[in-house]
Structures are given as C-alpha cells and as structure tokens.
Amino acid sequence: MKKIPLLASLLALSIAAPAAAHDGPSPERLKADVEKLVSFGTRHTLSSATDPKRGIGAARRWAQSEVEKISKACKGCLTTELLERNMSGPRVPNGVNIVDVLAIKPGKMGWDHVIIIAGHIDSRVSDVMDFTKDAPGANDDGSGSALVIEAARLMSKEPQGDATIVFALLSGEEQGLMGGRLLAETAKERGWKVSAMLNNDIVGGTLGTDGRIVKNVVRVFSEGIRASEDLSGQMARRNSGGEDDGPSRSLMRYADNIAANAYPDVTLDVFGVRRPDRFARGGDHLPSLDLGFPAIRFTVGVENYHHQHQDVRTENGIEYGDTVDKMDFDYLAKVTMLNVFTAKALSVAPPAPASATLGGAVTSNTTVKWDAAPGAQRYRIYQRRADAQDWVFVRDVQGTEAVLEGLIVDDHFVGVSSISASGGESIITFAGLPPRR
C-alpha cells in the first residue's frame, strides 16, 4: 500500500519510543506457549471441558492461569473474566458452553475507549465435528493465542493509557465464530465503545503450500462498505465516494503506517487486503463488524493449506497437519510487535470522531463538521484528491467545524482525526454526506 509520510511522522512523534529489543516479544516464549497449547491434544470446542490434561477446558484454564501470573507480576494491573454462554448452530447441534477468557487492562477512559486484541484458542482436524482426534492447532490458532498472551505480558509493563485494553482468547471459532460473537454481543450489551478490534488468526507461518516463503509480509483484511450500515447509510457512503474509507479500512491504514514509518524496526510490510476476510472464509472479527466496531484481521503473508484443518498424517510424501515444527516464531514475534505498537498508539490517542459530514455543494469552499470525541484536545484535518489514495495534512484545529477555502468539494475527500494532549492520534474518520432520513 502507498504510505502517508506526514501522518506516519506525526504518529511517530506522538508515540513513546519502542522498547529495547530485549523487552520485545520473545520467539522462545511464543514457541513455549504454542507447545503448551498443542500439549492438550485437542482444543476442539466439543472436547472435554473438565479433563485436567486434555481438551478445550484444560487449555482455557492454563491460559487463564497465565494471564493471572502476568497480573500478579504487575501488581494486579490486569483483571480476568470468563464470558460464558450456551450456544448452538449447524456445527454444534446439541449446544455447548462457549467460554471466552479475557484479561483486561483498565484505561483512564474506562469503557468509553476500548481496544481488543484477540485470537481463538480452539482447534480442529479435517472433520469439523471430530472432537476426539489430536488437533494440534499450532498455527491455527495457537499462534494467535500465544500472541494475545505475549501482548498482555508486554503491555502489562506499560503505564496506564487512555484506552482499556481487552486481551481475548476466544472459543468456538471453528464451529461458527461463536466466541467472537459472544465477545461482540457482550461489548454491545455492556455499552463498550470499541475503537479497534485486532483479530489474529494464523499468524505464525512463512511457508506456503506451493513452497514459497514469505517472511516480511502480514496480510491485514478490512471491510469497505460497513456491514453494520443500513441501506440509507450505505447509500450515503456510496454517494460520498467513501466505499474505501470505513472505520475498519482506516484502522488497516493506521496499522500499515505503524509498521512502515512509526516503528520501522517491525520489519513487516502490511499488505492491506480490501476484503473483510480471505475469499469465501471468515474469522472472529466479523461479528464485531456486524455490530459496527472497527475490526481487522492479521494473517500470514502466505498460507499453507496442508497445515490447516487437517488430520496429522503423511500422504504421497506430503506432510499434513498443523504442528509446531511448521511454524516460524521469529515471524510470529514481528506480528506480535505490530499488534502491540498499534494498540499502544491507539491507547494514548482519543477515540476517532464518531462521524463527520461535508458541505459546500456549488461553492468554491468546503465545510467540514464532526462529532466531538471524548478526550480530544484538538482535531487534525486531512484532504486528498478524489483520484488519490494518500491523505495530505491540512491543519490542526480547535472546535468541531472548519472551512477549507478554495477546496472544491466535488474533487476532494476530507477526513478528521482526534488528537490527545500528548499528541496521540486516532484513526481518520471519513467526512461524507449524512444519511437521508
């Protein structure tokens, strides 16, 4: 993706310097956590919830104990919560108790500014209903689960930010995105204002099915037209030309700039894929999108389909199965670092303006108005030509309205971000036509 050099430099100035290398994500620790998850034999959603050594229940209890250790080390900076609900569906015809393990680091703004870092803890084999065979689930999604735990370790050492950070280990993804739905619906019911949901699913491999190796790319998937918008909202976005500028697309660009400019030592190129998820497939961020929360999915630069949703076996010289030896933990550490830096940048920034609108038809000036964002000390206005992808900085302003003199609204797009007293910057809110009522 093309970068936004000025925005990136401003982000770099507004975020604390990165931790020293020895304080960053540990490939060795990530590997140990994935190996521990694999040691439970299977983490299938329908496997035992009570066996002390095997199954989804044992895995969840271990994960909970790990985040409790982290909290103890930071003198109670994290609180642990289990979300539980009996859920059923085509892949769970008789129902099952879905349990999500949450570790929560409270922010100064409480539940008015929430960032979620998530991965799913369950695993499967070739037959999605088979809960008896070993299902290692090393990369899918032991990698994402280990990332969430490691992110909690690292961010527990950071000073309290404005945002509340929720580290979420989700169950039931392979049976129908159940843990993601439970989390999103709980957030909605409790009135959480979710500023970003970072979903990590299959983030620890670099070898593709066809033998290609991709070590320096992470794909980030985001929606354009919002799943949560009604027809009036979708038509307003269409008529404004904002199909490529929903909050999740803006969040993807934000992560891209973090990787490329604000923290170049991440050494990852963000490949921003303009789809909600991989073609004809899905993940636990989709329920968040359905309810209107900005959400993106991190996934490896190249997938190996022999190592996903497969019984462990060798056929015709091909090794099948999702095992630890197929993973690249240096790569997983980079994706972990990108999650931490993105969440860190967002946590010291206010929420983005909830909406922004333009005026100026049949004039030579453009008027932009936006909703006040809690915690914002000022706002930053951007513009770009209607045939361009890159935002250009205009100016910082007080208040919630500005006139851009000499800017013809027909030919330009405009966006607004929120700025904190310390200079932290939110994602950019696209300004368009208000929905017709």
C-alpha positions as CSV (number, residue, x, y, z in Angstrom):
1,M,0.0,0.0,0.0
2,K,1.1,3.6,-0.6
3,K,2.1,5.3,2.6
4,I,1.1,8.6,4.2
5,P,4.6,10.0,5.1
6,L,3.3,13.1,7.0
7,L,0.7,11.2,9.0
8,A,3.3,8.5,9.8
9,S,5.8,11.0,11.0
10,L,3.2,12.6,13.3
11,L,2.3,9.2,14.7
12,A,6.0,8.5,15.4
13,L,6.3,11.8,17.3
14,S,3.1,11.1,19.3
15,I,4.0,7.6,20.5
16,A,6.7,6.7,23.1
17,A,9.8,5.2,21.7
18,P,9.8,1.4,21.2
19,A,11.1,-0.8,23.9
20,A,14.5,-2.2,23.7
21,A,14.9,-5.4,21.7
22,H,15.3,-7.5,24.9
23,D,11.9,-6.1,26.1
24,G,10.1,-7.0,22.9
25,P,8.2,-10.2,22.0
26,S,10.2,-13.3,22.7
27,P,10.2,-16.0,19.9
28,E,11.2,-18.6,22.6
29,R,8.4,-17.6,24.9
30,L,5.9,-17.7,22.0
31,K,7.1,-21.1,21.0
32,A,6.8,-22.4,24.6
33,D,3.2,-21.1,24.8
34,V,2.3,-22.7,21.4
35,E,3.8,-26.0,22.5
36,K,1.9,-25.9,25.7
37,L,-1.4,-25.3,23.8
38,V,-0.6,-28.2,21.5
39,S,0.1,-30.5,24.5
40,F,-3.6,-30.5,25.4
41,G,-4.1,-32.9,22.4
42,T,-7.2,-31.3,21.0
43,R,-8.8,-27.9,21.8
44,H,-11.9,-28.7,19.8
45,T,-14.9,-26.8,21.1
46,L,-16.8,-30.1,21.8
47,S,-13.9,-31.7,23.6
48,S,-13.8,-32.2,27.3
49,A,-14.3,-29.0,29.4
50,T,-13.4,-30.9,32.7
51,D,-10.5,-33.2,31.9
52,P,-7.4,-31.7,33.7
53,K,-5.0,-32.6,30.9
54,R,-6.8,-32.9,27.6
55,G,-9.3,-30.7,25.7
56,I,-10.6,-27.2,25.5
57,G,-11.3,-26.9,29.2
58,A,-7.7,-27.6,30.2
59,A,-6.4,-25.2,27.6
60,R,-8.6,-22.4,28.8
61,R,-7.7,-23.0,32.4
62,W,-4.0,-22.9,31.5
63,A,-4.5,-19.6,29.5
64,Q,-6.4,-18.1,32.5
65,S,-3.6,-19.1,34.8
66,E,-1.0,-17.4,32.5
67,V,-2.7,-14.1,32.4
68,E,-3.3,-14.3,36.2
69,K,0.5,-14.7,36.6
70,I,1.1,-11.7,34.4
71,S,-1.3,-9.7,36.5
72,K,0.4,-10.8,39.7
73,A,3.7,-9.7,38.3
74,C,2.3,-6.2,37.6
75,K,0.6,-6.0,41.0
76,G,-2.9,-6.5,39.7
77,C,-2.9,-4.3,36.6
78,L,-5.0,-6.9,34.7
79,T,-8.3,-8.4,35.7
80,T,-9.5,-11.7,34.4
81,E,-13.1,-12.5,33.3
82,L,-14.7,-15.5,31.7
83,L,-17.6,-14.9,29.3
84,E,-19.9,-17.9,29.1
85,R,-23.0,-18.7,27.1
86,N,-24.6,-21.9,25.9
87,M,-24.7,-21.6,22.1
88,S,-25.8,-23.9,19.3
89,G,-25.6,-24.0,15.5
90,P,-25.1,-26.3,12.5
91,R,-21.7,-27.4,13.8
92,V,-22.9,-27.6,17.4
93,P,-26.4,-29.1,17.0
94,N,-26.8,-30.1,20.7
95,G,-25.4,-26.8,22.1
96,V,-22.2,-26.3,24.1
97,N,-21.0,-23.9,26.7
98,I,-18.8,-21.3,24.9
99,V,-16.2,-19.7,27.2
100,D,-14.0,-16.7,26.3
101,V,-11.0,-15.9,28.5
102,L,-10.5,-12.2,28.9
103,A,-7.6,-10.3,30.5
104,I,-8.5,-6.6,30.9
105,K,-6.1,-3.7,31.5
106,P,-8.3,-0.7,32.6
107,G,-7.7,2.6,30.9
108,K,-8.3,6.2,32.1
109,M,-11.4,6.4,29.9
110,G,-12.9,3.2,31.1
111,W,-15.3,1.5,28.7
112,D,-15.6,4.7,26.6
113,H,-12.5,3.8,24.7
114,V,-11.7,0.0,24.2
115,I,-9.1,-1.8,22.2
116,I,-9.4,-5.6,21.8
117,I,-6.5,-7.9,20.8
118,A,-7.9,-11.4,20.1
119,G,-7.2,-14.9,18.9
120,H,-9.1,-18.1,19.1
121,I,-8.0,-20.9,21.3
122,D,-10.0,-23.8,19.8
123,S,-8.7,-26.2,17.1
124,R,-10.0,-28.8,14.7
125,V,-9.0,-31.6,12.2
126,S,-10.3,-32.5,8.8
127,D,-13.8,-33.4,10.1
128,V,-15.0,-30.3,11.8
129,M,-17.3,-32.4,14.1
130,D,-14.5,-34.8,15.2
131,F,-13.5,-33.8,18.7
132,T,-11.6,-37.0,19.6
133,K,-8.5,-36.9,17.3
134,D,-5.5,-34.9,18.1
135,A,-5.9,-31.4,16.7
136,P,-2.6,-29.6,17.4
137,G,-3.8,-26.2,16.1
138,A,-0.3,-24.8,16.3
139,N,-0.7,-22.1,13.8
140,D,-4.5,-22.1,13.6
141,D,-4.7,-20.6,16.1
142,G,-2.1,-21.4,18.7
143,S,-0.2,-18.6,17.1
144,G,-2.9,-16.0,17.7
145,S,-3.5,-17.3,21.3
146,A,0.2,-17.1,22.1
147,L,0.3,-13.6,20.6
148,V,-2.5,-12.4,22.8
149,I,-0.8,-13.8,25.9
150,E,2.6,-12.3,24.9
151,A,0.9,-8.9,24.1
152,A,-0.6,-9.0,27.6
153,R,2.8,-9.6,29.1
154,L,4.4,-6.7,27.2
155,M,1.6,-4.2,27.7
156,S,1.2,-5.0,31.4
157,K,4.6,-3.2,31.8
158,E,3.3,0.0,30.1
159,P,1.9,2.9,32.1
160,Q,-1.9,3.2,32.1
161,G,-3.2,4.7,28.8
162,D,-6.5,6.3,28.0
163,A,-7.9,3.1,26.4
164,T,-9.0,0.0,28.2
165,I,-7.2,-3.0,26.6
166,V,-9.0,-6.3,26.4
167,F,-6.9,-9.4,25.6
168,A,-9.3,-12.0,24.4
169,L,-8.9,-15.8,23.9
170,L,-12.0,-16.9,22.1
171,S,-13.6,-20.3,21.8
172,G,-15.8,-21.8,19.2
173,E,-14.3,-20.1,16.1
174,E,-14.1,-23.3,14.1
175,Q,-17.7,-24.1,15.0
176,G,-19.1,-20.8,13.7
177,L,-17.3,-17.8,15.1
178,M,-19.2,-18.3,18.4
179,G,-16.6,-16.8,20.7
180,G,-16.2,-13.8,18.5
181,R,-20.0,-13.3,18.5
182,L,-20.2,-13.8,22.3
183,L,-17.5,-11.1,22.8
184,A,-19.0,-8.6,20.3
185,E,-22.5,-9.0,21.7
186,T,-21.3,-8.7,25.3
187,A,-19.5,-5.5,24.3
188,K,-22.6,-4.1,22.7
189,E,-24.8,-5.1,25.7
190,R,-22.4,-3.5,28.2
191,G,-22.1,-0.3,26.2
192,W,-18.4,-0.7,25.4
193,K,-17.2,1.9,22.9
194,V,-14.8,-0.3,20.9
195,S,-12.3,1.8,19.0
196,A,-10.5,-1.2,17.5
197,M,-10.6,-4.9,17.4
198,L,-7.4,-6.6,16.3
199,N,-8.1,-10.2,15.4
200,N,-5.1,-12.6,15.0
201,D,-5.7,-15.9,13.2
202,I,-3.0,-17.9,11.6
203,V,-0.1,-15.5,12.3
204,G,2.9,-17.8,12.8
205,G,3.9,-19.4,9.4
206,T,6.0,-18.4,6.5
207,L,5.9,-21.4,4.2
208,G,3.2,-21.6,1.6
209,T,1.5,-24.6,0.1
210,D,3.5,-24.2,-3.2
211,G,6.8,-23.9,-1.4
212,R,7.2,-20.1,-1.5
213,I,8.5,-18.4,1.7
214,V,7.2,-15.1,2.8
215,K,8.8,-13.7,5.9
216,N,8.3,-10.0,5.6
217,V,4.6,-9.6,4.8
218,V,1.5,-9.7,7.0
219,R,-1.9,-9.5,5.4
220,V,-4.4,-7.3,7.1
221,F,-8.1,-7.7,6.0
222,S,-10.7,-4.9,6.4
223,E,-14.2,-4.2,5.2
224,G,-15.1,-1.2,3.0
225,I,-18.8,-0.7,3.0
226,R,-19.8,-1.4,6.6
227,A,-21.8,-4.5,7.4
228,S,-23.5,-2.5,10.2
229,E,-24.8,0.3,8.0
230,D,-28.5,0.2,6.9
231,L,-29.4,1.0,3.3
232,S,-29.6,4.7,3.9
233,G,-26.1,4.7,5.5
234,Q,-24.7,2.6,2.6
235,M,-26.2,4.9,0.0
236,A,-24.8,8.0,1.8
237,R,-21.3,6.4,1.8
238,R,-21.7,5.5,-1.9
239,N,-22.8,9.0,-2.8
240,S,-19.9,10.4,-0.8
241,G,-17.4,8.2,-2.5
242,G,-16.4,6.6,0.8
243,E,-16.5,3.0,-0.1
244,D,-12.8,2.7,0.7
245,D,-12.9,4.7,3.9
246,G,-15.0,2.9,6.5
247,P,-13.5,2.8,10.1
248,S,-12.0,-0.7,9.6
249,R,-10.3,0.4,6.4
250,S,-9.0,3.4,8.3
251,L,-7.8,1.1,11.0
252,M,-5.9,-1.1,8.5
253,R,-4.2,2.0,7.1
254,Y,-3.2,3.0,10.7
255,A,-1.5,-0.4,11.3
256,D,0.2,0.0,7.9
257,N,1.7,3.3,8.9
258,I,2.8,2.0,12.3
259,A,4.6,-0.8,10.5
260,A,6.1,1.3,7.7
261,N,7.0,4.5,9.4
262,A,6.3,4.9,13.1
263,Y,8.1,1.7,14.1
264,P,10.3,0.6,11.1
265,D,12.0,-2.0,13.3
266,V,8.9,-4.1,13.0
267,T,10.3,-5.0,9.5
268,L,6.9,-6.1,8.3
269,D,5.1,-4.9,5.2
270,V,1.4,-4.6,5.8
271,F,-0.4,-6.0,2.7
272,G,-3.8,-4.3,3.2
273,V,-6.3,-6.6,1.6
274,R,-9.6,-4.8,0.7
275,R,-11.9,-7.6,1.8
276,P,-13.4,-8.3,5.2
277,D,-11.6,-11.7,5.2
278,R,-10.0,-14.2,2.9
279,F,-12.1,-15.2,-0.1
280,A,-15.2,-17.1,1.0
281,R,-13.8,-17.6,4.5
282,G,-14.2,-15.8,7.8
283,G,-12.9,-15.1,11.3
284,D,-13.8,-13.8,14.7
285,H,-13.6,-10.1,13.8
286,L,-16.7,-10.5,11.5
287,P,-19.2,-10.4,14.4
288,S,-17.6,-7.1,15.6
289,L,-18.0,-5.7,12.1
290,D,-21.7,-6.8,12.1
291,L,-22.2,-4.7,15.3
292,G,-20.4,-1.6,14.0
293,F,-17.0,-2.0,15.7
294,P,-13.8,-1.2,13.7
295,A,-12.1,-4.6,13.3
296,I,-9.3,-6.0,11.2
297,R,-7.7,-9.5,10.8
298,F,-4.0,-10.2,10.8
299,T,-3.0,-13.3,8.9
300,V,0.3,-14.6,7.5
301,G,1.6,-13.4,4.1
302,V,1.2,-16.8,2.6
303,E,-0.9,-19.8,3.9
304,N,-0.2,-23.5,3.8
305,Y,-3.4,-25.4,3.3
306,H,-1.7,-28.7,4.0
307,H,-1.3,-27.4,7.6
308,Q,-4.8,-26.1,8.1
309,H,-7.9,-28.2,9.2
310,Q,-6.1,-31.5,8.5
311,D,-5.6,-34.8,10.3
312,V,-1.9,-35.2,11.1
313,R,-0.6,-37.7,8.5
314,T,1.8,-38.2,5.6
315,E,0.4,-39.0,2.1
316,N,2.3,-39.2,-1.1
317,G,5.3,-37.6,0.6
318,I,3.2,-34.6,1.8
319,E,3.1,-33.9,5.5
320,Y,-0.4,-32.8,6.6
321,G,-1.3,-31.3,10.0
322,D,-0.9,-28.1,12.0
323,T,2.2,-28.9,14.1
324,V,4.7,-26.7,15.8
325,D,7.6,-27.7,13.5
326,K,5.9,-25.9,10.6
327,M,6.0,-22.5,12.3
328,D,8.3,-19.5,12.2
329,F,8.5,-17.9,15.7
330,D,10.7,-15.0,14.7
331,Y,7.9,-14.1,12.3
332,L,5.3,-14.5,15.0
333,A,7.3,-12.2,17.2
334,K,7.1,-9.5,14.5
335,V,3.4,-9.8,14.1
336,T,3.1,-9.6,17.9
337,M,5.2,-6.5,17.9
338,L,3.0,-4.9,15.3
339,N,-0.1,-5.6,17.4
340,V,1.4,-4.2,20.5
341,F,2.7,-1.0,18.8
342,T,-0.7,-0.5,17.0
343,A,-2.6,-0.9,20.3
344,K,-0.1,1.3,22.1
345,A,-0.5,4.1,19.6
346,L,-4.3,3.9,19.8
347,S,-4.3,3.7,23.6
348,V,-2.6,7.1,24.0
349,A,-5.0,8.7,21.5
350,P,-8.6,9.6,21.9
351,P,-11.4,7.8,20.0
352,A,-11.9,9.0,16.5
353,P,-14.8,11.3,15.8
354,A,-18.0,9.2,15.6
355,S,-19.0,10.8,12.3
356,A,-18.0,13.7,10.1
357,T,-20.0,15.5,7.3
358,L,-19.2,17.8,4.4
359,G,-20.9,20.8,2.9
360,G,-20.0,23.1,0.1
361,A,-22.0,22.0,-3.0
362,V,-22.0,24.6,-5.8
363,T,-19.4,26.7,-3.9
364,S,-15.6,27.1,-4.1
365,N,-15.2,26.3,-0.4
366,T,-15.7,23.1,1.6
367,T,-17.2,23.0,5.1
368,V,-16.4,20.0,7.3
369,K,-18.2,19.3,10.6
370,W,-17.6,16.4,13.0
371,D,-18.7,15.0,16.4
372,A,-16.7,15.9,19.4
373,A,-14.6,12.9,20.6
374,P,-14.1,12.4,24.4
375,G,-10.6,13.2,25.5
376,A,-9.7,15.1,22.3
377,Q,-7.8,18.4,22.8
378,R,-7.8,19.3,19.1
379,Y,-8.5,17.7,15.7
380,R,-6.5,17.1,12.6
381,I,-7.9,17.7,9.1
382,Y,-6.8,15.8,6.0
383,Q,-7.7,16.0,2.4
384,R,-6.9,14.2,-0.8
385,R,-7.9,14.5,-4.4
386,A,-10.8,12.2,-5.4
387,D,-8.5,10.2,-7.6
388,A,-5.8,9.6,-4.9
389,Q,-5.4,7.2,-2.0
390,D,-3.0,9.2,0.2
391,W,-4.2,11.7,2.7
392,V,-2.5,15.2,2.8
393,F,-2.3,17.0,6.1
394,V,-4.2,20.3,6.2
395,R,-4.1,21.7,9.7
396,D,-4.9,21.2,13.4
397,V,-7.9,23.0,14.7
398,Q,-9.9,23.5,17.9
399,G,-13.7,23.0,17.8
400,T,-15.7,20.8,15.6
401,E,-16.1,22.7,12.4
402,A,-13.8,24.2,9.7
403,V,-14.0,25.9,6.3
404,L,-11.4,24.8,3.7
405,E,-11.3,27.8,1.5
406,G,-10.7,27.2,-2.2
407,L,-11.2,23.5,-1.9
408,I,-13.9,22.3,-4.3
409,V,-15.9,19.5,-2.6
410,D,-16.7,17.7,-5.9
411,D,-13.0,17.0,-6.4
412,H,-11.7,16.1,-3.0
413,F,-12.2,13.8,0.0
414,V,-11.8,15.0,3.6
415,G,-11.1,13.2,6.9
416,V,-10.7,14.2,10.5
417,S,-8.8,12.6,13.4
418,S,-8.7,13.3,17.1
419,I,-5.6,14.4,18.9
420,S,-4.8,14.0,22.6
421,A,-3.0,16.5,24.9
422,S,0.1,14.3,24.5
423,G,-0.2,14.2,20.7
424,G,-1.6,10.7,20.3
425,E,-3.7,10.5,17.1
426,S,-6.8,8.4,16.4
427,I,-7.7,6.7,13.1
428,I,-9.1,9.1,10.5
429,T,-12.9,9.5,10.1
430,F,-14.1,10.0,6.6
431,A,-16.3,13.0,6.1
432,G,-19.3,12.5,3.8
433,L,-23.0,13.1,3.2
434,P,-25.3,12.5,6.2
435,P,-27.7,9.6,5.7
436,R,-31.1,10.6,4.4
437,R,-33.9,10.2,6.9
